[in-house]
C-alpha cells in the first residue's frame, strides 16, 4: 500500500469514518452521512482533495 493511502485511511478513521466495504483496489468509507471512495494507488493531490471534501485538514 502507498504511504498516501495509509495516511488518508488513518485520518478518515480518526474523524469517525469506518470502512464499509472494499472491492478490488477501492475502499469505501462512511460516517453515516457521507461516503468516500479511496483507491489504493492514491496520490498526494487526490488525497488532499478527498480529505478536504470530507472536512478533514492534515
C-alpha positions as CSV (number, residue, x, y, z in Angstrom):
1,X,0.0,0.0,0.0
2,X,1.1,3.5,-0.7
3,X,2.0,5.9,2.1
4,X,-0.7,8.4,1.0
5,X,-3.4,5.7,1.2
6,X,-2.3,4.8,4.7
7,X,-2.3,8.5,5.8
8,X,-5.8,9.0,4.4
9,X,-7.1,5.8,6.0
10,X,-5.8,7.0,9.4
11,X,-7.2,10.5,9.0
12,X,-10.6,9.2,8.0
13,X,-10.8,6.7,10.9
14,X,-9.8,9.4,13.4
15,X,-12.7,11.5,12.2
16,X,-15.4,9.0,12.6
17,X,-15.3,7.2,9.2
18,X,-15.4,3.4,9.1
19,X,-14.6,1.1,6.2
20,X,-17.8,-0.1,4.8
21,X,-16.6,-2.4,2.0
22,X,-13.8,-3.0,-0.4
23,X,-13.8,-4.2,-4.0
24,X,-10.6,-4.6,-5.9
25,X,-8.4,-1.6,-5.2
26,X,-11.2,0.7,-4.0
27,X,-12.1,1.1,-0.3
28,X,-15.4,2.7,0.7
29,X,-15.6,4.7,3.9
30,X,-18.7,6.2,5.5
31,X,-19.5,8.2,8.6
32,X,-23.3,7.6,8.4
33,X,-24.0,10.7,6.4
34,X,-21.3,11.0,3.7
35,X,-19.4,8.2,1.9
36,X,-16.0,8.5,0.2
37,X,-14.1,6.0,-2.0
38,X,-10.3,5.7,-1.9
39,X,-8.1,3.9,-4.4
40,X,-5.1,2.1,-3.1
41,X,-3.0,3.8,-5.8
42,X,-3.9,7.2,-4.3
43,X,-1.5,10.1,-5.0
44,X,-0.9,13.1,-2.7
45,X,-3.0,15.6,-4.7
46,X,-6.1,13.4,-4.8
47,X,-5.7,12.5,-1.1
48,X,-5.7,16.3,-0.3
49,X,-8.9,16.8,-2.4
50,X,-10.7,13.9,-0.8
51,X,-9.9,14.9,2.7
52,X,-10.8,18.5,2.0
53,X,-14.2,17.4,0.7
54,X,-14.7,15.4,4.0
55,X,-13.8,18.5,6.0
56,X,-10.5,17.0,7.3
57,X,-7.3,19.0,7.4
58,X,-3.9,17.4,7.9
